[in-house]
Amino acid sequence: MPYLNDEAMDGGLDWIDTNGDKLHILSQEVSTFGDCTTYSLGNKDGITIAAPSNRSPTGREVVISAITDGSVTGTGTATHWAITDDSSVLIACEELASSQGVTSGNTFTLTEFAIGYPDPTT
């Protein structure tokens, strides 16, 4: 793969930073916005996503700030997280580091994490 300038790689990450508004905890992996709303066990509006920066050991990433006050809206086992925009786009979905049983009416927390990709190799 050819060399790519950071600005070229940052295009998609900038889009996540600009459009990612809500984080969901989910009972399973999803691939559509509709599935995200179906399998959501809770959410946090107004998440903070940092601008693209260097990733270690190589590449670029955006960092999603820790969540301390997510709202649990369903009862079940949270196995994945997803980031969406405010209306209809599933931006990203990934497995949680460890699954967690949650109960409607409680809150959830997540530590800071990053979404990124390594530099291309030649």
DOTORVO-743590 format. One record per atom (N, C-alpha, C, O, CB): atom name; residue number from 1; residue in three letters; x, y, z. Coordinates in steps of 0.02 Angstrom, whole numbers, plus 50000, padded with zeros to 5 digits. Atoms other than C-alpha are relative to their C-alpha. Glycine has a CB too. Layout:
BEGIN
   site   pos   code    east   north      up
     CA   NUM    ALA       X       Y       Z
...
//
This chain:
BEGIN
   site   pos   code    east   north      up
      N     1    MET   50043   49941   50000
     CA     1    MET   50000   50000   50000
      C     1    MET   50045   50062   50000
      O     1    MET   50096   50062   50034
     CB     1    MET   49951   50000   50062
      N     2    PRO   49958   49941   50004
     CA     2    PRO   50068   50172   49959
      C     2    PRO   49998   50042   50064
      O     2    PRO   49956   50032   50107
     CB     2    PRO   49979   50043   49941
      N     3    TYR   49999   49952   49945
     CA     3    TYR   50115   50308   50083
      C     3    TYR   49937   50043   49996
      O     3    TYR   49915   50062   49942
     CB     3    TYR   50063   50044   49997
      N     4    LEU   50057   49954   49996
     CA     4    LEU   49965   50411   50141
      C     4    LEU   50017   50054   50051
      O     4    LEU   50038   50038   50107
     CB     4    LEU   49935   49963   50018
      N     5    ASN   49991   49944   49954
     CA     5    ASN   49981   50583   50220
      C     5    ASN   49947   49995   50054
      O     5    ASN   49892   49970   50042
     CB     5    ASN   49996   50068   49963
      N     6    ASP   50048   50002   49945
     CA     6    ASP   49896   50601   50390
      C     6    ASP   49933   50032   49981
      O     6    ASP   49881   50007   50001
     CB     6    ASP   50029   50036   50060
      N     7    GLU   50063   49966   50020
     CA     7    GLU   49768   50721   50313
      C     7    GLU   49955   49953   49960
      O     7    GLU   49894   49955   49967
     CB     7    GLU   50015   50063   49960
      N     8    ALA   50039   50047   50040
     CA     8    ALA   49714   50585   50191
      C     8    ALA   49967   49948   50045
      O     8    ALA   49909   49930   50035
     CB     8    ALA   50045   49966   49947
      N     9    MET   50028   50050   49954
     CA     9    MET   49690   50459   50332
      C     9    MET   49950   50031   50048
      O     9    MET   49905   49996   50072
     CB     9    MET   50057   49966   50039
      N    10    ASP   50043   49968   49951
     CA    10    ASP   49604   50586   50443
      C    10    ASP   49929   50013   49975
      O    10    ASP   49884   50027   50015
     CB    10    ASP   50030   50066   50022
      N    11    GLY   50066   49985   50027
     CA    11    GLY   49455   50610   50326
      C    11    GLY   49944   49960   50034
      O    11    GLY   49895   49990   50056
     CB    11    GLY   49998   49985   49926
      N    12    GLY   50051   50041   49968
     CA    12    GLY   49355   50464   50397
      C    12    GLY   49996   50012   50075
      O    12    GLY   49942   50012   50104
     CB    12    GLY   50013   49927   49988
      N    13    LEU   49998   49988   49928
     CA    13    LEU   49411   50499   50575
      C    13    LEU   49968   50068   50016
      O    13    LEU   49933   50074   50067
     CB    13    LEU   50072   49998   50027
      N    14    ASP   50033   49935   49991
     CA    14    ASP   49358   50682   50558
      C    14    ASP   49924   49992   49997
      O    14    ASP   49887   50024   50035
     CB    14    ASP   50024   50051   49946
      N    15    TRP   50072   50011   50007
     CA    15    TRP   49187   50620   50503
      C    15    TRP   49971   49970   50064
      O    15    TRP   49916   49989   50085
     CB    15    TRP   49985   49954   49940
      N    16    ILE   50022   50029   49936
     CA    16    ILE   49172   50513   50661
      C    16    ILE   49997   50054   50053
      O    16    ILE   49947   50059   50089
     CB    16    ILE   50047   49943   50022
      N    17    ASP   49996   49946   49951
     CA    17    ASP   49225   50662   50767
      C    17    ASP   49942   50050   49991
      O    17    ASP   49912   50071   50040
     CB    17    ASP   50067   50037   49995
      N    18    THR   50052   49950   50015
     CA    18    THR   49101   50780   50682
      C    18    THR   49930   49972   50010
      O    18    THR   49886   50008   50034
     CB    18    THR   50008   50024   49929
      N    19    ASN   50068   50027   50002
     CA    19    ASN   48951   50663   50672
      C    19    ASN   49981   49953   50058
      O    19    ASN   49922   49941   50069
     CB    19    ASN   49990   49964   49937
      N    20    GLY   50015   50046   49946
     CA    20    GLY   48966   50544   50820
      C    20    GLY   49971   50037   50060
      O    20    GLY   50005   50077   50092
     CB    20    GLY   50063   49962   50021
      N    21    ASP   50034   49964   49947
     CA    21    ASP   48839   50605   50948
      C    21    ASP   49977   49956   50058
      O    21    ASP   49969   49981   50114
     CB    21    ASP   49940   50034   49972
      N    22    LYS   50029   50043   49949
     CA    22    LYS   48778   50453   51046
      C    22    LYS   50036   49933   50001
      O    22    LYS   50054   49906   49949
     CB    22    LYS   49924   49989   49986
      N    23    LEU   49972   50066   49991
     CA    23    LEU   48854   50294   51116
      C    23    LEU   49947   49955   50031
      O    23    LEU   49914   49974   50079
     CB    23    LEU   50064   50003   50044
      N    24    HIS   50047   50050   49974
     CA    24    HIS   48746   50140   51144
      C    24    HIS   50039   49941   50028
      O    24    HIS   50093   49925   50003
     CB    24    HIS   49951   49976   49943
      N    25    ILE   49977   50066   49980
     CA    25    ILE   48782   49983   51243
      C    25    ILE   49948   49951   49972
      O    25    ILE   49888   49964   49976
     CB    25    ILE   50009   49992   50079
      N    26    LEU   50043   50045   50038
     CA    26    LEU   48710   49833   51150
      C    26    LEU   50004   49929   50026
      O    26    LEU   50053   49909   50057
     CB    26    LEU   50019   50001   49927
      N    27    SER   50001   50071   49982
     CA    27    SER   48660   49653   51181
      C    27    SER   50031   49955   49946
      O    27    SER   50038   49895   49957
     CB    27    SER   49929   49978   50014
      N    28    GLN   49967   50038   50053
     CA    28    GLN   48742   49599   51017
      C    28    GLN   50030   50048   49950
      O    28    GLN   50016   50107   49950
     CB    28    GLN   49950   49951   49965
      N    29    GLU   49971   49960   50053
     CA    29    GLU   48844   49659   50870
      C    29    GLU   49946   50019   49950
      O    29    GLU   49901   49979   49937
     CB    29    GLU   50058   49962   49964
      N    30    VAL   50049   49976   50048
     CA    30    VAL   48744   49763   50745
      C    30    VAL   50035   50027   49938
      O    30    VAL   50094   50045   49941
     CB    30    VAL   49954   50053   50031
      N    31    SER   49972   49972   50061
     CA    31    SER   48769   49822   50567
      C    31    SER   49956   50053   49968
      O    31    SER   49971   50078   49914
     CB    31    SER   50013   49945   49950
      N    32    THR   50044   49947   50025
     CA    32    THR   48625   49945   50543
      C    32    THR   49977   50043   50059
      O    32    THR   49978   50022   50116
     CB    32    THR   49939   49970   49962
      N    33    PHE   50027   49956   49949
     CA    33    PHE   48553   50093   50637
      C    33    PHE   49938   49970   50032
      O    33    PHE   49929   49974   50092
     CB    33    PHE   49984   50070   49970
      N    34    GLY   50061   50031   49974
     CA    34    GLY   48387   50002   50654
      C    34    GLY   50015   49945   50050
      O    34    GLY   49983   49940   50103
     CB    34    GLY   49959   49971   49943
      N    35    ASP   49980   50053   49952
     CA    35    ASP   48471   49852   50736
      C    35    ASP   50029   50031   50063
      O    35    ASP   50020   50004   50118
     CB    35    ASP   50052   49953   49968
      N    36    CYS   49972   49967   49941
     CA    36    CYS   48564   49971   50851
      C    36    CYS   49945   50021   50048
      O    36    CYS   49950   50010   50108
     CB    36    CYS   50042   50062   49979
      N    37    THR   50055   49979   49956
     CA    37    THR   48401   50042   50917
      C    37    THR   49963   49939   50029
      O    37    THR   49939   49942   50085
     CB    37    THR   49951   50045   49962
      N    38    THR   50033   50061   49977
     CA    38    THR   48327   49866   50931
      C    38    THR   50039   49967   50057
      O    38    THR   50009   49945   50107
     CB    38    THR   49993   49950   49942
      N    39    TYR   49960   50037   49952
     CA    39    TYR   48472   49792   51031
      C    39    TYR   50035   50045   50052
      O    39    TYR   50077   50021   50090
     CB    39    TYR   50052   49960   49964
      N    40    SER   49971   49954   49951
     CA    40    SER   48519   49947   51132
      C    40    SER   49974   49986   50070
      O    40    SER   49914   49979   50080
     CB    40    SER   49986   50073   49980
      N    41    LEU   50017   50008   49930
     CA    41    LEU   48521   49921   51320
      C    41    LEU   50010   50065   50039
      O    41    LEU   49995   50068   50099
     CB    41    LEU   50041   49943   50032
      N    42    GLY   49988   49935   49968
     CA    42    GLY   48569   50101   51357
      C    42    GLY   50039   50045   49955
      O    42    GLY   50064   50023   49903
     CB    42    GLY   50036   49991   50066
      N    43    ASN   49965   49952   50043
     CA    43    ASN   48648   50257   51288
      C    43    ASN   50026   50059   50040
      O    43    ASN   50007   50071   50097
     CB    43    ASN   49955   50023   49945
      N    44    LYS   49974   49936   49974
     CA    44    LYS   48743   50417   51321
      C    44    LYS   49999   50049   49942
      O    44    LYS   50034   50040   49893
     CB    44    LYS   50073   49991   50030
      N    45    ASP   50002   49946   50049
     CA    45    ASP   48700   50573   51221
      C    45    ASP   50058   50048   50011
      O    45    ASP   50085   50053   50067
     CB    45    ASP   49934   50038   50004
      N    46    GLY   49950   49947   49994
     CA    46    GLY   48829   50708   51185
      C    46    GLY   50069   49974   50018
      O    46    GLY   50103   50004   50060
     CB    46    GLY   49978   50050   50050
      N    47    ILE   49934   50027   49985
     CA    47    ILE   48985   50600   51188
      C    47    ILE   50054   50047   49973
      O    47    ILE   50042   50086   49927
     CB    47    ILE   50009   49929   49970
      N    48    THR   49943   49958   50021
     CA    48    THR   49155   50685   51170
      C    48    THR   50049   49957   49962
      O    48    THR   50074   49906   49987
     CB    48    THR   50034   50033   50061
      N    49    ILE   49953   50035   50043
     CA    49    ILE   49265   50628   51027
      C    49    ILE   50054   50050   49981
      O    49    ILE   50039   50103   49953
     CB    49    ILE   49966   49969   49937
      N    50    ALA   49944   49955   50015
     CA    50    ALA   49438   50706   51008
      C    50    ALA   50015   50002   49925
      O    50    ALA   49997   49956   49888
     CB    50    ALA   50062   49978   50040
      N    51    ALA   49976   49994   50069
     CA    51    ALA   49509   50766   50843
      C    51    ALA   50051   49945   49986
      O    51    ALA   50083   49921   50033
     CB    51    ALA   50030   50070   49986
      N    52    PRO   49951   50051   50017
     CA    52    PRO   49619   50641   50749
      C    52    PRO   50070   50018   50026
      O    52    PRO   50091   50075   50026
     CB    52    PRO   50002   49989   49925
      N    53    SER   49932   49991   49974
     CA    53    SER   49792   50615   50823
      C    53    SER   50040   49937   49984
      O    53    SER   50013   49888   49959
     CB    53    SER   50000   50014   50077
      N    54    ASN   49957   50057   50012
     CA    54    ASN   49940   50497   50810
      C    54    ASN   49978   49940   50042
      O    54    ASN   49957   49948   50099
     CB    54    ASN   50072   50017   50014
      N    55    ARG   50016   50064   49967
     CA    55    ARG   49908   50315   50856
      C    55    ARG   50066   49964   50013
      O    55    ARG   50112   49969   49973
     CB    55    ARG   49951   49956   49956
      N    56    SER   49939   50036   49985
     CA    56    SER   50039   50206   50939
      C    56    SER   49992   49927   49982
      O    56    SER   49941   49897   50000
     CB    56    SER   50018   50008   50075
      N    57    PRO   49935   49972   50018
     CA    57    PRO   50142   50129   50867
      C    57    PRO   49999   50040   49936
      O    57    PRO   50044   50082   49925
     CB    57    PRO   50050   49944   49994
      N    58    THR   50005   49961   50062
     CA    58    THR   50086   50197   50697
      C    58    THR   49927   50013   49985
      O    58    THR   49883   49979   50011
     CB    58    THR   50035   49964   49941
      N    59    GLY   50067   49988   50024
     CA    59    GLY   49933   50270   50616
      C    59    GLY   49967   50060   50032
      O    59    GLY   50000   50104   50060
     CB    59    GLY   49958   49940   50011
      N    60    ARG   50040   49944   49977
     CA    60    ARG   49794   50388   50666
      C    60    ARG   49939   49972   50037
      O    60    ARG   49918   49916   50025
     CB    60    ARG   49979   50046   49942
      N    61    GLU   50057   50022   49961
     CA    61    GLU   49649   50379   50789
      C    61    GLU   49961   50060   50026
      O    61    GLU   49986   50116   50027
     CB    61    GLU   50023   49956   50058
      N    62    VAL   50039   49953   49960
     CA    62    VAL   49509   50473   50877
      C    62    VAL   49987   49965   50066
      O    62    VAL   49978   49905   50069
     CB    62    VAL   49933   50021   49964
      N    63    VAL   50010   50027   49933
     CA    63    VAL   49485   50451   51064
      C    63    VAL   49931   50021   50025
      O    63    VAL   49913   50080   50022
     CB    63    VAL   50056   50024   50049
      N    64    ILE   50066   49988   49971
     CA    64    ILE   49312   50436   51141
      C    64    ILE   50010   50005   50076
      O    64    ILE   50036   49959   50107
     CB    64    ILE   49948   49943   49981
      N    65    SER   49990   49989   49929
     CA    65    SER   49312   50509   51317
      C    65    SER   49961   49950   50042
      O    65    SER   49911   49923   50021
     CB    65    SER   49979   50071   50018
      N    66    ALA   50033   50046   49952
     CA    66    ALA   49265   50402   51467
      C    66    ALA   49929   50023   50012
      O    66    ALA   49914   50083   50011
     CB    66    ALA   50040   49997   50066
      N    67    ILE   50070   49986   49985
     CA    67    ILE   49080   50391   51506
      C    67    ILE   49988   49979   50072
      O    67    ILE   50003   49922   50092
     CB    67    ILE   49951   49962   49951
      N    68    THR   50012   50014   49929
     CA    68    THR   49028   50401   51688
      C    68    THR   49926   50000   50018
      O    68    THR   49906   49981   50073
     CB    68    THR   50036   50050   50044
      N    69    ASP   50071   49992   49984
     CA    69    ASP   48841   50430   51674
      C    69    ASP   49954   49979   49943
      O    69    ASP   49905   50013   49928
     CB    69    ASP   49986   50072   50019
      N    70    GLY   50044   50026   50052
     CA    70    GLY   48766   50325   51534
      C    70    GLY   49936   49974   50031
      O    70    GLY   49936   49949   50088
     CB    70    GLY   50035   49945   49961
      N    71    SER   50066   50021   49975
     CA    71    SER   48582   50283   51553
      C    71    SER   49983   49930   49975
      O    71    SER   49982   49918   49915
     CB    71    SER   49946   50050   49977
      N    72    VAL   50021   50068   50018
     CA    72    VAL   48531   50099   51556
      C    72    VAL   49925   50000   49991
      O    72    VAL   49887   50019   50036
     CB    72    VAL   50022   49948   50055
      N    73    THR   50071   49998   50017
     CA    73    THR   48363   50081   51470
      C    73    THR   49969   49931   49991
      O    73    THR   49909   49925   49979
     CB    73    THR   49990   50040   49937
      N    74    GLY   50025   50069   50006
     CA    74    GLY   48348   49891   51459
      C    74    GLY   50039   49954   50046
      O    74    GLY   50092   49973   50071
     CB    74    GLY   50006   49976   49927
      N    75    THR   49967   50049   49957
     CA    75    THR   48394   49737   51559
      C    75    THR   50027   49944   49957
      O    75    THR   49992   49917   49914
     CB    75    THR   49952   49973   50055
      N    76    GLY   49969   50053   50039
     CA    76    GLY   48515   49610   51488
      C    76    GLY   50075   50001   50008
      O    76    GLY   50100   50029   50057
     CB    76    GLY   49982   50007   49926
      N    77    THR   49927   50002   49998
     CA    77    THR   48698   49578   51451
      C    77    THR   50027   50042   49943
      O    77    THR   50016   50028   49885
     CB    77    THR   50027   49927   49996
      N    78    ALA   49968   49956   50050
     CA    78    ALA   48793   49717   51362
      C    78    ALA   50064   49967   49976
      O    78    ALA   50108   49951   50016
     CB    78    ALA   50013   50071   50029
      N    79    THR   49942   50033   50029
     CA    79    THR   48921   49641   51243
      C    79    THR   50037   50044   49951
      O    79    THR   50096   50031   49935
     CB    79    THR   49979   49936   49966
      N    80    HIS   49971   49957   50051
     CA    80    HIS   48955   49781   51118
      C    80    HIS   49983   50073   50014
      O    80    HIS   49938   50088   50053
     CB    80    HIS   49975   49980   49930
      N    81    TRP   50017   49929   50001
     CA    81    TRP   48958   49970   51099
      C    81    TRP   49989   50021   49928
      O    81    TRP   50014   49988   49882
     CB    81    TRP   50055   50043   50035
      N    82    ALA   50009   49971   50067
     CA    82    ALA   48902   50073   50951
      C    82    ALA   49997   50076   50007
      O    82    ALA   49973   50103   50056
     CB    82    ALA   49935   49973   49965
      N    83    ILE   50006   49928   50004
     CA    83    ILE   48919   50255   50903
      C    83    ILE   49955   50017   49941
      O    83    ILE   49962   49988   49887
     CB    83    ILE   50071   50034   49992
      N    84    THR   50047   49979   50051
     CA    84    THR   48780   50339   50804
      C    84    THR   49999   50076   49996
      O    84    THR   50024   50111   50040
     CB    84    THR   49930   49973   50013
      N    85    ASP   50015   49929   50003
     CA    85    ASP   48733   50512   50743
      C    85    ASP   49933   50010   50034
      O    85    ASP   49906   49963   50063
     CB    85    ASP   50000   50027   49926
      N    86    ASP   50063   49985   49966
     CA    86    ASP   48576   50597   50808
      C    86    ASP   49939   49969   49966
      O    86    ASP   49886   49965   49997
     CB    86    ASP   49991   50073   50004
      N    87    SER   50061   50017   50036
     CA    87    SER   48460   50528   50675
      C    87    SER   49997   49929   49972
      O    87    SER   49949   49893   49986
     CB    87    SER   49990   50047   49947
      N    88    SER   50011   50063   50036
     CA    88    SER   48495   50374   50571
      C    88    SER   50062   49964   49977
      O    88    SER   50057   49917   49937
     CB    88    SER   49958   50014   49942
      N    89    VAL   49939   50030   50026
     CA    89    VAL   48677   50326   50545
      C    89    VAL   50037   49962   50055
      O    89    VAL   50054   49991   50107
     CB    89    VAL   50046   50053   49968
      N    90    LEU   49956   50039   49958
     CA    90    LEU   48771   50185   50631
      C    90    LEU   50071   50014   49977
      O    90    LEU   50088   49998   49920
     CB    90    LEU   49983   49922   49998
      N    91    ILE   49933   49980   50019
     CA    91    ILE   48950   50248   50631
      C    91    ILE   50051   49946   50014
      O    91    ILE   50094   49932   49972
     CB    91    ILE   50020   50064   50036
      N    92    ALA   49952   50051   49981
     CA    92    ALA   49045   50111   50723
      C    92    ALA   49969   49953   50051
      O    92    ALA   49925   49973   50089
     CB    92    ALA   50065   50032   50028
      N    93    CYS   50022   50049   49951
     CA    93    CYS   49015   49953   50824
      C    93    CYS   50059   49955   50015
      O    93    CYS   50096   49935   49970
     CB    93    CYS   49938   49958   49974
      N    94    GLU   49943   50042   49980
     CA    94    GLU   49139   49848   50923
      C    94    GLU   49981   49963   50063
      O    94    GLU   49938   49984   50101
     CB    94    GLU   50064   50043   50011
      N    95    GLU   50011   50039   49939
     CA    95    GLU   49142   49716   51058
      C    95    GLU   50029   50037   50060
      O    95    GLU   50082   50067   50056
     CB    95    GLU   50031   49929   49993
      N    96    LEU   49973   49973   49938
     CA    96    LEU   49162   49777   51237
      C    96    LEU   50059   49958   50024
      O    96    LEU   50063   49899   50006
     CB    96    LEU   49944   50003   50054
      N    97    ALA   49944   50038   49972
     CA    97    ALA   49322   49726   51327
      C    97    ALA   49976   49941   50042
      O    97    ALA   50007   49888   50042
     CB    97    ALA   50045   50047   50042
      N    98    SER   50031   50055   49963
     CA    98    SER   49211   49622   51441
      C    98    SER   49925   50013   50003
      O    98    SER   49903   50070   50011
     CB    98    SER   50030   49992   50071
      N    99    SER   50073   49991   49998
     CA    99    SER   49024   49591   51441
      C    99    SER   49979   50018   50071
      O    99    SER   50016   50005   50119
     CB    99    SER   49964   49935   49977
      N   100    GLN   50024   49976   49936
     CA   100    GLN   48921   49663   51582
      C   100    GLN   49925   49994   50004
      O   100    GLN   49890   50014   49958
     CB   100    GLN   50022   50074   50012
      N   101    GLY   50071   50001   49988
     CA   101    GLY   48750   49627   51652
      C   101    GLY   49976   50069   50021
      O   101    GLY   50008   50101   50063
     CB   101    GLY   49982   49948   50055
      N   102    VAL   50027   49934   49984
     CA   102    VAL   48644   49786   51660
      C   102    VAL   49925   49995   50014
      O   102    VAL   49891   49950   49990
     CB   102    VAL   50013   50050   49941
      N   103    THR   50070   49999   49980
     CA   103    THR   48475   49829   51735
      C   103    THR   49970   50068   49985
      O   103    THR   49999   50119   50003
     CB   103    THR   49992   49982   50075
      N   104    SER   50034   49938   50017
     CA   104    SER   48354   49960   51670
      C   104    SER   49994   50046   50061
      O   104    SER   49977   50023   50116
     CB   104    SER   49931   49986   49970
      N   105    GLY   50004   49951   49947
     CA   105    GLY   48357   50119   51774
      C   105    GLY   50067   50016   50032
      O   105    GLY   50073   50066   50067
     CB   105    GLY   49953   49976   50052
      N   106    ASN   49934   49987   49972
     CA   106    ASN   48540   50106   51822
      C   106    ASN   50041   50043   49951
      O   106    ASN   50017   50064   49899
     CB   106    ASN   50037   49934   50014
      N   107    THR   49954   49965   50044
     CA   107    THR   48690   50196   51747
      C   107    THR   50056   49953   49980
      O   107    THR   50068   49902   50013
     CB   107    THR   50029   50064   50034
      N   108    PHE   49942   50039   50021
     CA   108    PHE   48839   50127   51652
      C   108    PHE   50059   50047   49991
      O   108    PHE   50051   50107   49981
     CB   108    PHE   49986   49961   49935
      N   109    THR   49938   49964   50012
     CA   109    THR   49020   50181   51635
      C   109    THR   50042   49963   49949
      O   109    THR   50036   49901   49943
     CB   109    THR   50039   50010   50067
      N   110    LEU   49951   50029   50046
     CA   110    LEU   49151   50151   51502
      C   110    LEU   50064   50041   50007
      O   110    LEU   50062   50102   50014
     CB   110    LEU   49974   49999   49926
      N   111    THR   49937   49964   50000
     CA   111    THR   49335   50194   51506
      C   111    THR   50012   50030   49931
      O   111    THR   49982   50009   49881
     CB   111    THR   50058   49954   50021
      N   112    GLU   49980   49969   50064
     CA   112    GLU   49412   50303   51370
      C   112    GLU   50025   49945   49953
      O   112    GLU   50057   49898   49974
     CB   112    GLU   50056   50053   50012
      N   113    PHE   49976   50048   50050
     CA   113    PHE   49445   50208   51209
      C   113    PHE   50010   50036   49934
      O   113    PHE   49987   50093   49925
     CB   113    PHE   49951   49941   49991
      N   114    ALA   49983   49968   50064
     CA   114    ALA   49506   50243   51033
      C   114    ALA   49974   49958   49941
      O   114    ALA   49967   49897   49946
     CB   114    ALA   50076   50009   49994
      N   115    ILE   50016   50031   50064
     CA   115    ILE   49451   50205   50855
      C   115    ILE   50054   50025   49952
      O   115    ILE   50065   50085   49946
     CB   115    ILE   49927   50018   49974
      N   116    GLY   49948   49978   50045
     CA   116    GLY   49591   50207   50728
      C   116    GLY   50024   49945   49954
      O   116    GLY   49996   49891   49952
     CB   116    GLY   50057   50027   50039
      N   117    TYR   49970   50049   50045
     CA   117    TYR   49698   50119   50601
      C   117    TYR   50073   50014   49993
      O   117    TYR   50095   50071   50000
     CB   117    TYR   49965   50001   49933
      N   118    PRO   49928   49992   50006
     CA   118    PRO   49882   50088   50574
      C   118    PRO   50020   50033   49934
      O   118    PRO   49980   50036   49887
     CB   118    PRO   50035   49933   50006
      N   119    ASP   49973   49975   50063
     CA   119    ASP   49990   50171   50442
      C   119    ASP   50002   49943   49950
      O   119    ASP   50012   49885   49969
     CB   119    ASP   50071   50031   50010
      N   120    PRO   49995   50052   50051
     CA   120    PRO   49987   50078   50277
      C   120    PRO   50072   49974   49997
      O   120    PRO   50120   50011   50010
     CB   120    PRO   49978   50026   49930
      N   121    THR   49934   50029   50008
     CA   121    THR   50133   49960   50248
      C   121    THR   50016   49995   49926
      O   121    THR   49971   49993   49884
     CB   121    THR   50006   49931   50034
      N   122    THR   49980   50005   50071
     CA   122    THR   50232   49947   50088
      C   122    THR   50017   49930   49982
      O   122    THR   50035   49917   49925
     CB   122    THR   50058   50046   49985
//
